[in-house]
Amino acid sequence: MTHRLRHAARLALLIWLMSASAARAQDLVPGAFRPVPVSINVVTLAATINSGDLTFDPSLPLEQGRARLGVFVVGFNRTLSIFGRSASIGVGAPIVRGHVQGLVLGQFAETSRTGAGDLVSRIAINLYGAPAMTPREFATYRPGTVVGVSATVGVPTGQYDPALFINIGANRWSFKSEVGVSRTEGRWTVEGDLGTTFFTENNDFRGGTRSQTPIVSTQAHLIYTFRPALWIAGDGNFWTGGRVTTSGVQAALEQRNSRLGITVAIPVQRQQVRISYSAGAFTTIGGDYQSFGASYSYAWAAGRKASPPKPDPALR
């Protein structure tokens, strides 16, 4: 492979780098189904600060609730070929630190929590428009229409105490299926995703049980690419459902929320930094909050040692 092809492949790879890694309906993740060459490893460090009308659990008897949550995630993704199609598999491990306050049964209360969140794993495959490619083939790839599907599993590994109202872990499994479509014309890319999240029952919720109906979610992104790996995206989503039943008593409301945001991706040598901001546009339960996020991703080909990259004059 010539130096020019290697350089083009690195730049094209940085367009993607961080895939969707959580089952939460409120996530805004542009580029979740963008293809990449096979046998690439990606490590991502992400930090997000959320503040506003946000609680760990919408089933809580909490009124006038306010929260400030810091979430740090370490993620790992590996690209591969599945039936000749571009695919990826990944896992994310979050650490959460948060403070919640509000009226519990009419009385003011506040508390803080720090600990591990629920582990999340995701597998995605592009069914149309994105065959499995080597780095050489990917360097000359020009995206058009891409259709992909994914499955995300939330594993109940997070910190949980059944005697507490506020917990970081959910003590249940979640399963999210999603289909995404993107179309690229010149510097512009339009994306749309539709997904449904299902939940198992929490059989140890303050001496009783807690169940939740599925959440249907959709998100859309309009991306403008200035040059490979340098782009800006306008993001929006909407999700509905998730009505909670606690020990046989069904909640009066279900979630009907939407958010709007912006994401900027910046190449730094052979890595990528993403900065994002989003806020609630329409909310019924727990979605009216501001979110600031930043992430760093580093990729290397499988079989090569993941050492700090050398400066590349072409990227300065």
ZAMARGU-4260 file (C-alpha; in steps of 0.2 Angstrom, whole numbers, plus 5000, padded with zeros to 4 digits):
<rodrens>
0) 5000/5000/5000 | 5007/5017/4995 | 5009/5031/5008 | 4995/5040/5000 | 4983/5025/5002
5) 4988/5022/5020 | 4986/5041/5024 | 4968/5041/5016 | 4964/5025/5025 | 4969/5032/5042
10) 4959/5048/5039 | 4943/5039/5033 | 4944/5027/5048 | 4944/5042/5060 | 4927/5047/5053
15) 4919/5032/5062 | 4930/5027/5077 | 4916/5028/5091 | 4901/5018/5088 | 4885/5017/5098
20) 4889/5009/5115 | 4873/5011/5126 | 4855/5005/5126 | 4848/5021/5132 | 4835/5029/5121
25) 4841/5046/5124 | 4858/5043/5117 | 4863/5054/5101 | 4876/5045/5091 | 4880/5050/5074
30) 4889/5038/5063 | 4883/5022/5072 | 4883/5012/5056 | 4897/5019/5046 | 4908/5005/5038
35) 4926/5003/5043 | 4940/4991/5037 | 4940/4974/5045 | 4952/4969/5059 | 4953/4986/5067
40) 4953/4988/5086 | 4947/5005/5094 | 4948/5010/5112 | 4937/5025/5117 | 4937/5035/5133
45) 4922/5046/5135 | 4916/5058/5149 | 4898/5066/5150 | 4891/5078/5162 | 4872/5078/5163
50) 4862/5091/5174 | 4844/5095/5175 | 4828/5086/5177 | 4836/5069/5177 | 4835/5054/5189
55) 4842/5037/5189 | 4825/5029/5188 | 4809/5037/5182 | 4799/5025/5193 | 4804/5034/5209
60) 4791/5044/5219 | 4802/5059/5216 | 4795/5076/5213 | 4804/5092/5208 | 4819/5081/5205
65) 4836/5088/5200 | 4852/5079/5196 | 4870/5081/5191 | 4878/5065/5184 | 4895/5062/5178
70) 4898/5047/5168 | 4915/5040/5162 | 4915/5026/5150 | 4929/5015/5144 | 4925/5006/5128
75) 4933/4994/5116 | 4927/4989/5098 | 4933/4977/5085 | 4929/4977/5067 | 4926/4961/5058
80) 4918/4953/5043 | 4901/4944/5045 | 4895/4935/5029 | 4906/4946/5019 | 4898/4962/5027
85) 4906/4976/5037 | 4903/4973/5056 | 4909/4977/5073 | 4907/4971/5091 | 4911/4981/5106
90) 4909/4983/5125 | 4907/4998/5136 | 4911/4999/5155 | 4904/5015/5164 | 4908/5023/5180
95) 4895/5035/5187 | 4896/5049/5200 | 4880/5058/5203 | 4870/5069/5215 | 4851/5069/5216
100) 4839/5080/5225 | 4820/5082/5226 | 4804/5079/5236 | 4802/5061/5241 | 4784/5058/5247
105) 4783/5077/5250 | 4799/5078/5260 | 4815/5086/5253 | 4829/5073/5251 | 4846/5072/5243
110) 4859/5059/5240 | 4875/5055/5231 | 4881/5039/5222 | 4898/5034/5215 | 4901/5017/5207
115) 4901/5005/5192 | 4886/5006/5180 | 4879/4992/5170 | 4890/4984/5157 | 4884/4987/5139
120) 4889/4976/5124 | 4884/4979/5105 | 4886/4970/5089 | 4882/4979/5072 | 4882/4973/5054
125) 4879/4983/5038 | 4868/4973/5027 | 4868/4985/5012 | 4881/4997/5004 | 4896/4992/5015
130) 4905/4975/5011 | 4919/4970/5022 | 4935/4979/5016 | 4953/4978/5018 | 4962/4995/5023
135) 4968/4996/5004 | 4950/4994/4998 | 4943/5005/5011 | 4955/5019/5006 | 4946/5021/4990
140) 4928/5017/4996 | 4915/5031/4993 | 4899/5029/5003 | 4882/5030/4996 | 4867/5022/5004
145) 4871/5011/5019 | 4858/5000/5029 | 4863/4992/5045 | 4856/4983/5060 | 4863/4981/5078
150) 4859/4973/5094 | 4864/4980/5111 | 4863/4971/5128 | 4864/4980/5145 | 4871/4968/5158
155) 4866/4970/5176 | 4883/4972/5183 | 4881/4990/5191 | 4881/4995/5209 | 4864/4990/5216
160) 4856/4990/5234 | 4837/4984/5234 | 4835/4994/5250 | 4838/5011/5241 | 4827/5022/5230
165) 4842/5028/5220 | 4854/5016/5212 | 4867/5016/5198 | 4863/4999/5192 | 4846/4993/5186
170) 4847/4975/5192 | 4839/4969/5176 | 4844/4965/5158 | 4840/4976/5143 | 4840/4972/5125
175) 4839/4985/5111 | 4837/4981/5092 | 4840/4995/5080 | 4840/4998/5061 | 4849/5012/5053
180) 4850/5020/5036 | 4862/5033/5030 | 4864/5042/5013 | 4880/5052/5008 | 4880/5065/4994
185) 4896/5075/4992 | 4900/5082/5009 | 4883/5079/5017 | 4877/5064/5025 | 4859/5061/5032
190) 4856/5047/5044 | 4841/5039/5053 | 4839/5026/5066 | 4824/5017/5073 | 4826/5005/5088
195) 4816/4996/5102 | 4822/4993/5120 | 4815/4978/5130 | 4818/4976/5149 | 4818/4961/5160
200) 4809/4962/5177 | 4818/4968/5193 | 4813/4955/5206 | 4822/4964/5220 | 4815/4982/5220
205) 4813/4988/5238 | 4805/4971/5243 | 4794/4970/5228 | 4796/4970/5209 | 4798/4982/5195
210) 4794/4980/5177 | 4794/4992/5162 | 4786/4992/5145 | 4797/4993/5129 | 4804/5010/5123
215) 4803/5014/5105 | 4816/5027/5100 | 4822/5036/5084 | 4836/5048/5080 | 4842/5058/5065
220) 4858/5066/5060 | 4863/5079/5047 | 4882/5078/5045 | 4893/5090/5035 | 4911/5084/5032
225) 4924/5098/5030 | 4938/5085/5026 | 4940/5067/5031 | 4939/5065/5050 | 4934/5083/5053
230) 4915/5085/5053 | 4900/5093/5062 | 4883/5085/5065 | 4866/5091/5070 | 4857/5078/5081
235) 4839/5075/5086 | 4829/5061/5093 | 4812/5055/5101 | 4807/5041/5112 | 4791/5035/5119
240) 4785/5021/5131 | 4794/5014/5146 | 4778/5014/5158 | 4784/5007/5174 | 4774/4995/5185
245) 4780/4993/5203 | 4774/4979/5214 | 4758/4978/5203 | 4755/4997/5203 | 4756/5005/5186
250) 4763/5023/5184 | 4751/5036/5177 | 4764/5042/5164 | 4775/5035/5151 | 4790/5043/5143
255) 4788/5054/5128 | 4804/5064/5126 | 4815/5072/5113 | 4832/5080/5113 | 4842/5091/5101
260) 4861/5092/5100 | 4877/5095/5091 | 4892/5085/5089 | 4909/5090/5082 | 4923/5078/5077
265) 4941/5083/5077 | 4956/5073/5071 | 4972/5074/5082 | 4986/5065/5073 | 4980/5047/5071
270) 4966/5049/5084 | 4949/5057/5085 | 4941/5069/5098 | 4923/5072/5099 | 4914/5086/5108
275) 4895/5086/5110 | 4881/5095/5118 | 4862/5092/5119 | 4847/5098/5128 | 4829/5093/5130
280) 4817/5099/5117 | 4801/5090/5123 | 4799/5080/5139 | 4787/5071/5150 | 4798/5062/5162
285) 4816/5064/5166 | 4822/5071/5149 | 4824/5089/5152 | 4842/5090/5155 | 4858/5097/5148
290) 4872/5086/5142 | 4890/5090/5139 | 4902/5076/5132 | 4919/5073/5126 | 4928/5057/5120
295) 4945/5052/5114 | 4947/5037/5102 | 4962/5028/5096 | 4963/5014/5083 | 4976/5002/5077
300) 4976/4986/5066 | 4974/4969/5074 | 4991/4961/5076 | 5000/4977/5079 | 5005/4984/5096
305) 4994/4998/5102 | 5008/5011/5105 | 5007/5030/5105 | 5007/5035/5087 | 5021/5045/5079
310) 5017/5062/5073 | 5011/5063/5055 | 5016/5079/5046 | 5001/5077/5034 | 4989/5079/5048
315) 4997/5094/5056
</rodrens>
